Amino acid sequence: MKDRNRRQKKGPAASGAAHASDRARPAASAKAPAKPEMKGGPKHPGPARTLAKTRNVAADTARTRPQKVVEQPSEPPRPVRVHAGDKPTERVPVILETAGTDDYRLIDSGDGEKLEQYGPYRIVRPEAQALWPRSLPAHVWDRADAVFTGDTDEDGMGRWRFPGAALGETWPMRLLETDFYGRFTAFRHVGVFPEQLAHWSWMKARIEAAGRPLKVLNLFGYTGVASLVAARAGTEVTHVDASKKAIGWARENQALGRGEKLPIRWICEDAMKFILREERRGSRYDIILADPPKFGRGPNGEVWQLFEGLPLMLDICREILSPKDAALVLTAYSIRASFYSIHELVRETMRGRGGLVESGELVIREGGLDGSVAGRALSTSLFSRWTS
Ligand SMILES: C[S@@+](CC[C@H](N)C(=O)[O-])C[C@H]1O[C@@H](n2cnc3c(N)ncnc32)[C@H](O)[C@@H]1O
């Protein structure tokens, strides 16, 4: 994910005060190690690399005040346990596809860009994986309401341009009966990652079929759409994100849908710190969603690096999952890895707990202007899902 520490040179044209001030050092974002892969490399690298382009969230959710940066502890908080017992059964590859809805659709893609419908707006953004030509004619693309322009390089900055009327920073949207704001944020994001709909509708169905109240933990929860979907479906939700700004946006989404009474705990904390405490307390969750960036920072400068932190994070999740009827849904993006890397890690982590691990990719399929076309599939991320 590009939400590492990059200096923000310019903000989005669409930004109001919130964005103008959010150019300070990213908080939830992370400091990427100064690896050459971050700076150079081919323009169209492999899929794992290009996934990074889709998720520079932390810059969007940067806090305005300088953060206290703590040293990364040299020792992990606890060792990763090696578990005995059989591995869960497996199903691979599984491709989870998000088709369009009235409020979201991938209309077309090609020539390194994608054209999407978000509520009332058609939006064009860079998409390095769209290597193929566009299907729809130029005049359709030219009528877009918002275009994210700028450097398409992984480290690149950009800004929103509105070819017609100037647009406000936010607009109301509704997916899975849940209201939230679409939002022109810095670095091309729009406040929701629609490929997650595949996970969210699966989770909603599971909650509704449970026949008992469940507890959901949403780690790296961003603007809270998954938390709101889960709470509306009848669960108690604990939502954790390191960015105060993202938590603020999540609360705005909650208010938009008049969901103030929904049982959601909004927690601004480092995800690892939070789950370690939950493990010590003996807390249990029936469903854990985790969508960690490659690099991130906790509110107190805690460093999250996926390749270092994921084995321990999953191991702790294992401990805080309910003993029966539990599920863990992991998404990974912007990593140079195959889904097998997270698949095998989840299977090792869940040894002795039975169940099934399904892994693969989350893709979004082009639907054309009215959703009637079954176009090409655009890959967005890798996932692995364990169910007991
Ligand atoms: C890609 S977003 C997750 C999107 C979410 N799954 C969704 O679809 O709405 C990643 C989030 O991780 C948060 N984050 C980064 N580092 C973190 C850390 N150390 N602890 C908790 N959250 C962190 C960022 O603030 C950001 O909101």
The ligand as a MOL file (V3000), in Angstrom:
LIG
                    3D

  0  0  0     0  0            999 V3000
M  V30 BEGIN CTAB
M  V30 COUNTS 27 29 0 0 0
M  V30 BEGIN ATOM
M  V30 1 C -7.1660 -0.0840 3.2520 0
M  V30 2 S -7.6580 0.5480 4.7250 0 CHG=1
M  V30 3 C -8.7970 -0.6730 5.1460 0
M  V30 4 C -10.0670 -0.5320 4.3390 0
M  V30 5 C -11.2520 -1.2680 4.9010 0
M  V30 6 N -11.0630 -2.6910 4.8710 0
M  V30 7 C -12.4880 -0.9280 4.0970 0
M  V30 8 O -12.6750 -1.5840 3.0460 0
M  V30 9 O -13.2150 -0.0160 4.4580 0 CHG=-1
M  V30 10 C -6.3070 0.3830 5.8530 0
M  V30 11 C -6.5570 1.1150 7.1620 0
M  V30 12 O -5.5270 0.6900 8.0670 0
M  V30 13 C -5.3200 1.7510 8.9840 0
M  V30 14 N -4.0500 1.4790 9.6770 0
M  V30 15 C -2.7960 1.6160 9.2080 0
M  V30 16 N -1.8990 1.2230 10.1470 0
M  V30 17 C -2.6090 0.8240 11.2230 0
M  V30 18 C -2.2510 0.2840 12.5050 0
M  V30 19 N -0.9840 0.1130 12.8660 0
M  V30 20 N -3.2470 -0.0570 13.3480 0
M  V30 21 C -4.5490 0.1210 13.0000 0
M  V30 22 N -4.9370 0.6290 11.8110 0
M  V30 23 C -3.9850 0.9770 10.9270 0
M  V30 24 C -5.3530 2.9930 8.1100 0
M  V30 25 O -5.6490 4.1500 8.8700 0
M  V30 26 C -6.4630 2.6300 7.1190 0
M  V30 27 O -7.6990 3.1750 7.5260 0
M  V30 END ATOM
M  V30 BEGIN BOND
M  V30 1 1 1 2
M  V30 2 1 2 3
M  V30 3 1 2 10
M  V30 4 1 3 4
M  V30 5 1 4 5
M  V30 6 1 5 6
M  V30 7 1 5 7
M  V30 8 2 7 8
M  V30 9 1 7 9
M  V30 10 1 10 11
M  V30 11 1 11 12
M  V30 12 1 11 26
M  V30 13 1 12 13
M  V30 14 1 13 14
M  V30 15 1 13 24
M  V30 16 1 14 15
M  V30 17 1 14 23
M  V30 18 2 15 16
M  V30 19 1 16 17
M  V30 20 1 17 18
M  V30 21 2 17 23
M  V30 22 1 18 19
M  V30 23 2 18 20
M  V30 24 1 20 21
M  V30 25 2 21 22
M  V30 26 1 22 23
M  V30 27 1 24 25
M  V30 28 1 24 26
M  V30 29 1 26 27
M  V30 END BOND
M  V30 END CTAB
M  END
